Amino acid sequence: MVLPFVLANNVAMAKTDQEVVQCDILVVGGGLAGSAAAYQALLAGKTVCLSEITDWVGGQISSQGTSALDERPTQRKLNFFPKGYQELTERLHNHYSRPNPGGCWVSTMCFLPSDGHKVLFEQLQDAAIKGKGQLKWFPATVIKDLEIKQTQGGKQIISAIAIQRSPAPGAPSLNSQPLSKTIKDAYTFKDSALFHKKIIKFVPSAKNQGLIAPWYVIEATETGELIALADLPYRLGAEPLSYLEPSSSSIEGDPYCLQGFTYTFAMERTAEPQVNPMPTFYPQYSPYYSYELKRLADFDFVFTYRRISNPNPGPETSFSGISYATPTPGDISMQNWTWGNDYRPGTSQDNLIYTREQLQADGQLKPSSWLGGLRVDTLGKAEENSLGYYYWLVEGTTDSQLGDGVKKPDPRHRFLKGLDSPMGTEHGLSKYPYIRESRHIIGRPYFGYEDGFRITEIDISRANYQQDYYREALGPDKYRHLLGFLSGLEGFKVLDGSLAADQVKQRSRSTIYPDSVGIGHYAIDLHPCLSISPPEAPGNREKAGERRGQGIAYPFQIPLRSIIPQKIDNLLISGKSIALSHIAAAAYRVHSFEWSSGIAAGETAIFSLEKNLLPYQLVENPLLNDPKLKELQLRLEKSGNPTAFPNTSVFNESWQDWK
């Protein structure tokens, strides 16, 4: 947050060419959540400003390179997704004229990241035409400052200052160097040897003046940048052990233990062996790499796991009970592997996303001093780790988890790089790393959530909490609260002690939210942080207890309370930064969830503008029975954006069938 006169002076000293741009809705972050929010607003005829740190929309399916849709079998079988997400998958099918162009076995749809951007951007353009909205697209743009003022009701964002970069005269393309080499420059006002900078001031549309909130800002960045920049209450990493988070690996909480992040890359199968030079830094990272488990220890199995192009399918084969077409020359695989190009820092010396205390110590919370909130050195090491993983795949013979002799080299591969490569970069790595866990807002206080609302582990997990571990780890009082929460109508008897916890049946469903505005379904899939620094240290191990919360989950919902932050009334949160706990976040992070959360934020912003109200007013009633809330939910449902899964209510016990 900045004072207007300080901001004006700093910008004036740095640049003289500024552009003022008006929006009904400013979406910051062009990933799947941000694109979905923009899509919904464009269909409603709104003027949308969409900014993105890279030059591609799509996030996971494009700039982050994870172009293999993570979905659960039951949801895919029923084809029960938000309408826009269904449209996206249909457009991808039509683009390739085949359902799974990569022939991967992890998903029903794997494709080239470059095509992910192209197809999704066309979808946004068509939405603008259909809805008579206006898309103002700002690629290679970051938010530097927010102007926040006190209004009659509460605080609101009244403007946002952005920096858009383009290649400086004689400089290489935007995507010539990896993020670690350019990120600080991207957040600096002054021109540099690499970039020409354009300063943009986003403001509300003039036609909305007089409304209680003349515009809405939607946070859709991958790391929750606006949350930190506005200095809102948020959490990072593992939460303290409690009856809400009974599988936590930390008694007191650990803000440095986030899930691993990944620089993906693409590699091509060739007919003949290639010369693959060993990177100078490879010995530093080689102690880390592994197939992880014996049942995964096969080169072709890993190659086809996320194969994104398979123009000439080979004969069917199988490994560990999974069938796939044998790789043939010309096949392209995208790599995203836990003991490979995942980078998993877990200490205060190397965590990627800075905590508030670290940001304060680094000076990034001072006016006009925001630099993205990430540890640049860790970005650089993750880039090296990923490049080293490619060399290990094609030439390596060691295995950190299975021992030497398991890993066999296969040099019949080429590392793909160049502006026309699948990742669209000269260096071959994804434009931005795949971020699995972000800053999470702490929602506003509600009944039962005095410290602020959040979705927790026990809201979605299918774990058996009547195991001895939980009784012993939590102690009698917390254990009684845990079983009471999961005991339905008998919960009050458990809490007051009139009914023994072990005498009740644990419910077989997730928490049902009366203010649900979206859906998601995925397993609690943790990519745990490592114990010591640096992550690639020989013999390093995952932090003890981090995988305890891992496992299958019930279909879940996105409550409106989870996307409304504290303090600022015209800011909505989408994507991975909604009010989640560390363990719940391991499920609330995949493609269709991001889209659903973006739709929820977008439709809430549209509804709030049209009804001249603030989002928190829809849920301030403790019983959450506001008639306008019901109207918003009905609008979502009628537009093809479900707020609940079929046959999932308190009146049935068939949720166990969801796979």
C-alpha positions in Angstrom: 0.0 0.0 0.0 1.3 3.5 -0.8 0.4 7.1 -0.3 -0.6 8.7 -3.6 2.0 11.6 -3.4 4.9 9.2 -2.6 3.9 7.0 -5.5 3.6 9.9 -7.9 7.0 11.3 -6.9 8.7 7.9 -7.3 7.1 7.2 -10.7 7.9 10.7 -12.0 11.5 10.3 -11.1 11.6 6.9 -12.9 9.4 7.5 -16.0 7.5 10.3 -17.7 5.3 8.2 -20.0 2.3 6.9 -18.0 -1.0 5.6 -19.3 -4.3 5.6 -17.3 -6.5 2.6 -18.1 -10.1 2.2 -16.9 -11.7 -1.1 -16.0 -14.8 -2.5 -14.5 -12.8 -5.4 -13.2 -9.0 -5.6 -12.9 -7.7 -9.2 -12.9 -4.1 -9.6 -11.8 -2.7 -12.9 -13.0 -3.5 -14.6 -16.3 -3.4 -18.2 -15.1 -6.5 -20.4 -15.3 -8.2 -18.7 -12.3 -7.6 -15.2 -13.8 -8.6 -16.3 -17.3 -11.8 -17.8 -15.9 -12.6 -14.6 -14.0 -12.0 -12.5 -17.2 -14.0 -15.0 -19.3 -17.1 -14.7 -17.0 -16.9 -10.9 -16.9 -16.5 -10.6 -20.7 -19.6 -12.7 -21.2 -21.4 -10.2 -19.0 -20.3 -7.3 -21.1 -17.7 -5.9 -18.7 -14.5 -4.1 -19.4 -11.8 -6.3 -18.1 -8.1 -5.4 -17.6 -6.1 -8.7 -17.4 -2.4 -8.4 -16.4 0.1 -11.2 -16.4 3.8 -11.5 -15.5 4.5 -13.7 -18.6 3.2 -13.1 -22.1 0.8 -16.1 -22.1 -2.6 -16.7 -20.6 -3.3 -20.1 -19.0 -0.8 -20.5 -16.2 -0.7 -24.2 -15.5 -1.6 -25.2 -19.1 0.8 -22.8 -20.7 3.4 -20.6 -19.0 4.0 -23.1 -16.2 4.1 -26.0 -18.7 1.9 -28.4 -16.7 -0.3 -29.1 -19.8 -1.7 -32.4 -18.5 -5.1 -31.8 -16.9 -5.2 -33.2 -13.4 -8.7 -34.6 -12.9 -10.5 -37.2 -10.9 -12.1 -40.2 -12.7 -15.6 -39.7 -11.4 -15.7 -36.0 -12.3 -14.4 -36.7 -15.8 -16.7 -39.6 -16.4 -19.7 -37.4 -15.5 -18.1 -34.5 -17.4 -19.2 -32.4 -14.4 -17.1 -29.2 -14.8 -17.8 -25.5 -15.1 -19.1 -24.6 -18.6 -16.1 -22.5 -19.6 -13.7 -25.3 -18.5 -15.7 -27.8 -20.6 -15.5 -25.3 -23.5 -11.7 -25.1 -23.1 -11.2 -28.9 -23.2 -13.5 -29.1 -26.3 -11.5 -26.4 -28.0 -8.3 -28.3 -27.3 -9.9 -31.5 -28.7 -10.9 -29.7 -31.8 -7.5 -28.0 -32.2 -5.9 -31.5 -32.3 -8.8 -33.5 -33.8 -8.1 -36.1 -31.1 -8.9 -36.3 -27.4 -5.4 -36.9 -26.0 -2.7 -35.6 -28.4 0.1 -36.6 -26.1 -1.1 -40.2 -25.4 -0.1 -39.6 -21.8 -1.3 -42.0 -19.1 -1.7 -39.5 -16.2 -4.6 -37.7 -17.8 -7.2 -37.9 -20.5 -5.7 -34.7 -22.0 -2.0 -33.8 -22.5 -1.0 -31.2 -25.0 1.6 -28.6 -25.9 1.8 -25.6 -23.5 2.2 -23.2 -26.5 -1.2 -24.4 -27.8 -2.7 -24.0 -24.3 -2.1 -20.3 -24.6 -3.3 -20.0 -28.2 -6.5 -21.9 -27.6 -7.4 -20.2 -24.3 -6.7 -16.7 -25.7 -9.0 -17.3 -28.6 -11.7 -18.4 -26.1 -11.3 -15.1 -24.2 -11.5 -13.1 -27.4 -14.7 -15.0 -28.5 -16.2 -14.4 -25.0 -15.7 -10.7 -25.5 -17.4 -10.8 -28.8 -20.3 -12.9 -27.6 -20.9 -10.9 -24.4 -20.0 -7.5 -25.9 -17.4 -7.0 -23.3 -13.9 -5.5 -23.8 -10.7 -7.3 -23.0 -7.7 -5.1 -22.3 -4.8 -7.5 -22.2 -1.5 -6.6 -20.5 1.1 -9.3 -21.0 4.6 -9.0 -19.4 3.0 -6.8 -16.7 3.4 -6.7 -13.0 1.7 -4.7 -10.2 4.1 -2.5 -8.4 1.9 -0.5 -6.1 -1.7 -0.3 -4.8 -3.4 2.9 -3.7 -5.8 2.0 -0.9 -8.1 4.5 0.8 -10.6 4.5 3.6 -14.1 4.8 2.2 -17.4 5.2 4.1 -17.7 1.5 4.7 -14.1 0.2 4.7 -10.9 0.3 2.7 -10.9 -0.1 -1.0 -8.3 -0.2 -3.8 -8.7 2.9 -5.8 -5.8 2.4 -8.3 -3.0 0.0 -9.1 0.3 1.0 -10.7 1.8 -1.5 -13.1 5.0 -1.9 -15.0 4.8 -3.4 -18.5 8.1 -4.5 -20.1 9.1 -4.9 -23.7 12.5 -5.7 -25.2 14.9 -2.7 -25.1 16.4 -1.6 -28.5 18.9 -4.2 -29.5 18.0 -6.5 -26.6 16.9 -10.2 -27.0 13.3 -11.3 -26.7 11.3 -11.3 -23.4 11.7 -15.1 -23.1 15.5 -15.3 -23.7 16.5 -15.6 -20.1 14.9 -17.5 -17.2 12.8 -15.8 -14.6 15.6 -15.6 -11.9 17.6 -13.4 -14.3 14.8 -10.9 -15.0 12.3 -10.8 -12.1 13.9 -7.9 -10.2 14.3 -5.9 -13.4 10.6 -6.5 -14.2 9.5 -4.8 -11.0 11.8 -1.8 -11.4 10.5 1.4 -12.9 13.5 2.5 -14.8 14.4 1.2 -18.3 17.3 -1.3 -18.4 19.6 -2.9 -20.9 17.0 -5.7 -21.3 13.7 -3.9 -21.0 11.8 -0.8 -21.9 9.2 0.0 -19.2 5.8 1.4 -19.6 4.0 2.6 -16.5 0.2 2.0 -16.4 -2.2 3.2 -13.8 -5.4 1.1 -13.6 -8.4 2.9 -12.3 -12.2 2.2 -12.1 -14.4 2.9 -15.1 -15.8 6.5 -15.0 -19.3 5.1 -15.6 -19.2 3.3 -12.3 -18.5 6.4 -10.2 -21.2 6.7 -7.5 -21.4 3.0 -6.8 -20.5 1.7 -3.4 -17.5 0.1 -5.1 -16.8 1.5 -8.6 -14.7 -1.6 -9.6 -13.3 -4.9 -8.3 -9.8 -6.2 -8.3 -9.3 -10.0 -8.5 -6.1 -11.5 -7.1 -5.2 -14.3 -9.4 -1.4 -14.4 -9.2 0.4 -17.6 -8.5 1.9 -16.6 -5.2 -0.8 -14.2 -3.8 1.2 -11.1 -4.5 -1.6 -8.6 -3.9 -2.3 -10.1 -0.5 1.3 -9.4 0.6 1.5 -6.1 -1.2 -1.7 -4.9 0.5 -0.4 -6.3 3.8 -3.5 -8.4 4.5 -3.7 -11.2 7.0 -2.5 -14.5 5.5 -0.8 -17.8 6.3 2.1 -19.7 4.7 3.1 -23.3 5.1 2.2 -26.0 7.6 -0.4 -25.0 10.2 -0.1 -25.9 13.9 -1.4 -29.3 14.9 -5.1 -29.0 15.8 -8.4 -30.8 15.6 -8.9 -29.0 12.3 -5.5 -30.0 11.0 -4.9 -33.2 12.8 -2.3 -34.5 10.3 -0.1 -31.5 10.5 3.7 -32.2 10.6 4.3 -29.3 12.9 3.2 -28.7 16.5 3.7 -24.9 16.3 3.3 -24.4 12.6 6.0 -24.0 9.9 5.7 -21.0 7.5 8.7 -22.2 5.5 7.4 -25.6 4.6 5.4 -25.2 1.4 4.9 -27.8 -1.3 7.6 -28.0 -3.9 7.5 -25.9 -7.1 8.6 -27.0 -10.5 10.2 -25.6 -13.6 8.9 -27.9 -16.3 10.6 -28.6 -19.7 10.0 -30.5 -22.8 12.2 -33.3 -24.3 11.9 -35.1 -27.6 12.6 -38.8 -28.4 15.0 -39.1 -31.3 16.0 -42.0 -33.5 19.7 -41.7 -32.7 21.6 -40.9 -29.5 22.3 -37.3 -28.9 25.2 -35.5 -27.4 24.0 -34.1 -24.0 26.7 -32.1 -22.3 26.8 -32.3 -18.6 25.9 -28.9 -16.9 28.7 -27.6 -14.8 26.4 -27.5 -11.8 25.1 -31.1 -12.2 27.3 -32.6 -9.4 25.6 -30.2 -6.9 22.1 -31.6 -7.7 22.8 -35.2 -8.7 22.4 -36.5 -5.1 18.7 -35.5 -5.3 17.4 -37.2 -8.4 15.4 -40.5 -8.2 12.6 -42.6 -9.7 11.4 -42.6 -6.1 9.8 -46.1 -6.1 10.6 -49.4 -7.7 7.2 -49.5 -9.4 8.1 -46.2 -11.1 11.6 -47.1 -12.1 11.4 -47.3 -15.9 12.5 -44.6 -18.4 9.6 -45.0 -20.9 7.1 -45.1 -18.1 8.3 -41.7 -16.8 8.6 -40.4 -20.4 5.0 -41.2 -21.3 3.7 -40.1 -17.9 3.2 -36.6 -19.2 3.8 -37.1 -22.9 2.4 -34.0 -24.7 2.8 -35.0 -28.3 2.6 -38.5 -29.8 2.3 -38.1 -33.6 3.1 -41.7 -34.5 2.0 -44.0 -31.6 4.0 -47.1 -31.2 2.7 -50.5 -30.1 0.9 -50.8 -26.7 3.0 -51.9 -23.8 2.7 -51.7 -20.0 4.6 -51.2 -16.8 3.3 -51.5 -13.2 -0.1 -52.3 -14.6 -0.4 -49.1 -16.7 -0.7 -49.3 -20.4 0.7 -46.8 -22.9 1.9 -46.5 -26.4 5.7 -47.2 -26.8 7.6 -43.9 -27.4 8.6 -43.3 -31.0 11.0 -40.7 -32.5 9.2 -37.4 -32.5 7.3 -37.9 -29.3 7.6 -35.0 -26.8 7.4 -35.4 -23.1 6.8 -32.7 -20.5 8.7 -33.4 -17.2 7.1 -32.8 -13.8 8.6 -35.3 -11.3 8.7 -35.1 -7.5 12.3 -36.4 -7.1 13.3 -34.8 -10.3 12.6 -31.2 -11.2 10.5 -30.5 -8.2 12.4 -28.0 -6.0 11.4 -28.4 -2.4 13.0 -25.9 0.0 11.7 -26.1 3.6 13.8 -23.7 5.7 14.1 -20.0 6.4 17.4 -20.0 4.5 15.9 -21.0 1.1 12.0 -20.8 1.2 10.7 -19.4 -2.1 7.8 -17.3 -1.0 8.8 -14.7 1.6 6.9 -14.4 4.8 5.7 -11.0 6.0 8.6 -10.8 8.3 11.1 -11.6 5.5 9.4 -9.1 3.2 9.7 -6.4 5.9 13.4 -7.2 6.5 14.0 -7.1 2.8 12.3 -3.7 2.5 9.6 -4.8 0.1 6.7 -3.5 2.1 8.0 0.1 1.9 6.3 2.4 -0.7 7.2 1.5 -4.3 9.7 -1.2 -3.1 7.8 -4.3 -4.1 9.9 -6.8 -6.1 7.6 -9.8 -6.4 8.0 -11.2 -2.9 10.2 -14.2 -4.0 13.7 -15.4 -3.1 15.5 -14.9 -6.4 18.4 -17.2 -5.4 15.9 -20.1 -4.9 14.4 -19.5 -8.3 17.9 -19.7 -9.8 18.7 -23.0 -8.0 15.3 -24.5 -9.1 16.2 -23.6 -12.7 19.6 -25.4 -12.3 17.9 -28.3 -10.6 15.5 -28.8 -13.5 18.2 -28.6 -16.2 20.3 -31.1 -14.1 17.3 -33.4 -14.0 17.1 -33.6 -17.8 20.8 -34.6 -17.8 20.2 -37.2 -15.1 17.3 -38.7 -17.2 19.3 -39.2 -20.3 22.8 -39.8 -18.9 22.5 -40.5 -15.2 23.1 -43.8 -13.4 22.6 -42.9 -9.8 19.3 -43.0 -7.8 19.1 -41.2 -4.4 16.2 -43.4 -3.1 16.7 -46.7 -4.9 20.5 -47.0 -5.0 22.9 -47.2 -7.9 22.3 -49.6 -10.7 18.6 -49.0 -11.1 18.8 -46.0 -13.3 19.8 -46.7 -17.0 20.8 -43.9 -19.3 19.0 -43.3 -22.6 20.7 -40.5 -24.7 18.1 -40.8 -27.6 16.6 -37.5 -26.5 16.8 -33.8 -27.3 16.2 -31.0 -24.8 13.7 -28.6 -26.6 14.4 -24.9 -26.4 13.8 -21.8 -28.6 10.9 -19.4 -29.0 9.1 -21.9 -31.2 9.6 -24.7 -28.7 6.7 -26.0 -26.5 7.7 -23.8 -23.6 8.2 -20.8 -25.9 11.6 -19.8 -24.3 15.2 -19.7 -25.5 16.4 -21.6 -22.5 13.7 -24.3 -22.7 12.4 -24.1 -19.2 8.8 -23.0 -18.5 8.3 -19.2 -18.4 7.2 -19.4 -14.8 7.5 -22.3 -12.3 4.4 -24.4 -11.5 3.5 -23.2 -8.0 1.6 -25.7 -5.9 1.1 -23.6 -2.8 0.7 -19.9 -2.3 0.0 -17.4 0.4 -3.5 -18.1 1.8 -5.7 -15.4 3.0 -7.3 -15.6 6.5 -10.9 -15.0 5.8 -13.1 -12.7 7.9 -14.3 -13.9 11.3 -17.5 -16.0 11.4 -19.3 -18.1 13.9 -17.0 -21.0 14.7 -14.0 -19.2 13.0 -13.3 -16.4 15.4 -9.7 -16.1 14.1 -10.9 -15.9 10.5 -12.5 -18.4 8.1 -10.5 -21.1 6.3 -11.0 -24.5 4.7 -9.1 -27.2 6.6 -8.0 -30.8 6.2 -11.0 -32.3 8.0 -13.4 -30.4 5.7 -12.4 -32.7 2.7 -10.2 -35.6 3.8 -11.4 -39.3 3.7 -8.9 -40.3 6.4 -9.9 -42.6 9.2 -9.5 -40.2 12.2 -10.4 -42.9 14.7 -6.9 -44.4 14.4 -4.7 -44.5 17.5 -2.3 -42.0 16.1 -4.8 -39.1 16.3 -6.0 -40.0 19.8 -2.4 -39.9 21.0 -1.2 -36.9 19.0 -4.1 -34.7 19.8 -4.8 -35.6 23.4 -8.3 -36.1 24.9 -9.7 -32.6 24.4 -8.6 -32.0 20.8 -9.5 -35.6 19.9 -13.0 -35.1 21.2 -13.3 -31.9 19.2 -12.1 -33.7 16.1 -14.6 -36.5 16.3 -17.3 -34.1 17.4 -16.8 -32.1 14.2 -17.0 -35.2 12.1 -20.1 -36.7 13.9 -22.9 -34.8 12.2 -25.9 -34.2 14.5 -24.4 -36.2 17.3 -21.4 -33.8 17.4 -22.8 -31.7 20.2 -23.2 -34.7 22.4 -19.6 -35.6 21.8 -18.4 -32.1 22.6 -20.3 -31.9 25.9 -19.1 -35.4 26.9 -22.5 -37.0 27.0 -21.5 -39.4 24.2 -18.1 -41.0 23.8 -16.3 -40.1 20.6 -15.7 -43.7 19.7 -19.4 -44.4 19.8 -20.3 -42.3 16.8 -19.9 -42.9 13.1 -17.5 -40.6 11.3 -19.3 -38.9 8.4 -18.5 -39.9 4.9 -18.7 -36.5 3.1 -16.9 -33.2 2.9 -18.2 -30.1 4.6 -21.2 -28.7 2.9 -21.2 -24.9 2.7 -24.4 -22.9 2.3 -22.5 -20.2 0.6 -20.8 -22.4 -2.0 -19.9 -20.7 -5.3 -17.8 -23.4 -7.0 -16.6 -27.0 -6.9 -13.4 -29.1 -7.0 -12.3 -32.6 -6.6 -8.8 -34.0 -6.3 -6.7 -36.1 -3.9 -4.7 -34.5 -1.2 -1.5 -34.8 -3.2 1.4 -33.4 -1.2 4.9 -32.7 -2.6 6.6 -32.2 0.8 9.3 -29.8 1.6 12.7 -31.2 2.5 14.3 -31.2 6.0 17.5 -29.3 5.6 19.1 -26.6 3.4 19.8 -26.8 0.5 17.2 -29.2 -0.8 19.7 -31.0 -3.0 22.0 -31.8 -0.1 23.1 -35.4 -0.1 20.9 -37.6 2.0 18.2 -35.0 2.4 14.8 -36.3 3.3 11.2 -35.1 3.3 10.1 -33.3 6.5 8.9 -36.0 8.9 5.1 -36.3 9.0 4.4 -34.2 5.9 2.8 -37.0 4.0 0.6 -38.0 6.9 -2.2 -35.9 5.5 -1.9 -37.2 2.0 -4.7 -39.4 0.6 -8.0 -39.4 -1.2 -10.6 -36.6 -0.6 -14.3 -36.2 -1.1 -15.7 -33.8 -3.7 -15.5 -30.4 -2.2 -16.9 -26.9 -2.5 -15.6 -23.3 -2.7 -17.4 -21.2 -0.1 -17.8 -17.5 -0.9 -16.3 -16.8 2.5 -13.0 -18.3 1.3 -12.5 -15.7 -1.5 -13.2 -12.6 0.6 -10.2 -11.2 2.4 -10.1 -9.1 5.5 -9.7 -5.3 5.5 -10.3 -4.5 1.8 -13.9 -4.6 0.5 -13.4 -4.5 -3.3 -10.7 -7.2 -3.5 -11.6 -10.9 -4.3 -9.3 -13.8 -4.2 -9.1 -16.7 -6.7 -6.9 -19.7 -7.4 -4.5 -21.1 -4.8 -4.6 -18.1 -2.5 -8.2 -18.5 -1.2 -8.6 -19.3 2.5 -7.1 -22.7 2.8 -4.9 -24.7 5.2 -1.6 -26.3 4.1 -3.1 -29.8 3.7 -6.3 -28.7 2.1 -4.3 -26.7 -0.4 -2.8 -29.9 -1.7 -6.2 -30.7 -3.2 -7.4 -27.2 -4.0 -4.7 -26.5 -6.7 -5.5 -28.3 -9.9 -6.8 -27.1 -13.2 -10.5 -27.4 -12.9 -10.6 -26.0 -9.4 -8.6 -22.9 -10.5 -11.1 -22.3 -13.3 -14.1 -22.8 -10.9 -12.6 -20.4 -8.3 -12.0 -17.8 -11.1 -15.6 -18.1 -12.2 -16.7 -17.6 -8.6 -14.6 -14.4 -8.2 -15.6 -13.1 -11.6 -19.4 -13.7 -11.1 -19.3 -12.3 -7.6 -17.6 -9.1 -8.9 -20.2 -8.8 -11.7 -23.1 -9.4 -9.3 -21.7 -6.8 -6.8 -21.4 -4.1 -9.4 -24.9 -4.8 -10.7 -26.5 -4.9 -7.3 -24.4 -2.1 -5.8 -23.3 -4.1 -2.8 -20.0 -5.4 -1.3 -19.3 -9.1 -1.4 -18.9 -9.5 2.4 -22.5 -8.3 2.8 -23.7 -11.5 1.2 -22.2 -13.6 4.0 -22.3 -11.4 7.0 -25.4 -13.1 8.3 -24.2 -16.0 10.6 -26.9 -18.3 9.1 -25.7 -17.4 5.5 -29.3 -17.2 4.3 -29.1 -13.8 2.6 -31.6 -13.8 -0.4 -29.0 -12.0 -2.6 -26.5 -14.8 -1.8 -29.1 -17.3 -3.1 -29.6 -15.2 -6.2 -25.8 -15.2 -6.9 -25.7 -19.0 -6.5 -28.7 -19.4 -8.9 -26.9 -17.2 -11.5 -23.9 -19.4 -11.3 -25.9 -22.6 -11.7 -28.0 -21.2 -14.6 -24.8 -20.1 -16.4 -23.4 -23.7 -16.2 -21.2 -23.2 -13.2 -22.2 -25.7 -10.5 -21.9 -25.0 -6.8 -22.3 -28.7 -5.7 -21.7 -32.1 -7.2 -24.6 -34.4 -8.1 -26.1 -36.3 -5.2 -23.8 -34.9 -2.6 -25.9 -33.7 0.3 -26.4 -34.4 4.0 -29.2 -36.8 3.0 -27.1 -39.5 1.4 -24.0 -41.5 2.4 -22.9 -42.5 -1.1 -19.9 -40.1 -1.3 -17.5 -43.1 -0.9 -18.2 -44.0 -4.5 -16.4 -40.8 -5.8 -13.0 -41.8 -7.1 
